[in-house]
Amino acid sequence: MPPEGGTPNALAEMTNQIRQNLLTPFEELRWDLWLAATAIGLVIFGVVMVYSASVATKSPNRFLFGQIGWAVLGLAVMAVLQRVDYHRYARPAFVYGFLAVCVALLLVVFLFPKVNGAHRWIVFRSLGISGQPSELAKLALILFLGWFLSDRDRFKEIDKFWATIAPGLVVLGVLAVLILRQPDLGTTLMLGVIFVVMLFAAGVPMKHLYGMVPVAIGAGVLMILKVAWRLDRVKVFLDPESDPLGKGYQPLQSLIAVGSGGVNGQGFGLGKQKLSFLPAPQSDYIFAVISEELGLTGAITLTLVMGFLLWRGLRAAHRAPDKLGNLLAVGITTAIVTQAFFNMSVALNLLPSKGITLPLVSAGGTSLFVTLAAIGILLNVSGQAELTGRQRERESG
């Protein structure tokens, strides 16, 4: 006990300072229970399906326990970030510091050996730990655009190309070039989608967005034509049966898995395509495994759940108390749902193969951790929206 008239101990002071200056008051902030339950449900479903999909691998338990470990860590971080006031991210030092760390990691990744022909992972084999810096890049871009665009809007400069769009294009360009060098066109496309949607949500004039369309299309065509294997993927996407045992093998095996599931599926754990036929069944093609084992019913249910997550995210954006919250909610929701759309479309051969995981469901520690952290931020936005609404009701009443 401190002496009478003395001050509390240092630990108590630090704890109280964190509560007052960093965390939103717990007794007033409400979770969006529907959004939280959806995220947790998808994580649990993902753990179960990763185990089923990886049963034919050399070490299925490694995927299972790895997914469980990352899920527990991610959910803990989600619970913490749900209480961190999202306005804390709207600081130049934090935003540029986060971007600098991401750029550094995207450079460091080239010092590590290639995995599956690409420099996408930082791997410490002796520790059994690996990470994918490009996953952090998506969150870094969202946080930067959320702060920067809300700041430009506050100063009435959202319609000015050189003051608003040009700096954003520089940040996007740096991240995109480094990720393309890995090479990873899928994540680069994700960054582009996030960029355009957040600019639209911020109120950037459509003439600027229309002007970027031909540039984006031209850059995409050039990146495909200049790289032979990307051009081959497009050709195979158009006609997978032209090379059924070679470049068309993946999409054909995925379509076989989806088609053989029928309406009700083969039954959980009874899928056959994951038995050394379907490549990367626990990650890139887990939707094909779900379709085979749970059928059209399971596939549609999962799609509807992702649609429900989209609704809750856009609801949080609409009710956000300010522009920053609105843009962060839009960016996070766009990143998750667009990636899910890409993954499902690849499994159904509606898009060329891209190597993109299914958020919250596929095996992949970095993706799972970053996605849950982003949902924690989204929960704080929705919670503050409810808090602001109740305060307004009290003031008007």
Secondary structure as UniProt FT lines:
FT   TURN            4..5
FT   HELIX           10..21
FT   TURN            26..28
FT   HELIX           33..53
FT   TURN            54..56
FT   HELIX           60..81
FT   TURN            82..83
FT   HELIX           86..89
FT   HELIX           92..108
FT   HELIX           109..111
FT   TURN            116..117
FT   STRAND          122..124
FT   TURN            125..128
FT   STRAND          129..131
FT   HELIX           133..154
FT   TURN            155..156
FT   TURN            158..159
FT   HELIX           161..165
FT   HELIX           166..180
FT   TURN            181..183
FT   HELIX           185..202
FT   HELIX           206..225
FT   HELIX           228..238
FT   HELIX           240..242
FT   TURN            244..248
FT   HELIX           249..260
FT   TURN            261..264
FT   TURN            268..269
FT   TURN            273..277
FT   TURN            281..285
FT   HELIX           286..319
FT   HELIX           323..347
FT   TURN            348..349
FT   TURN            359..361
FT   HELIX           365..396
//
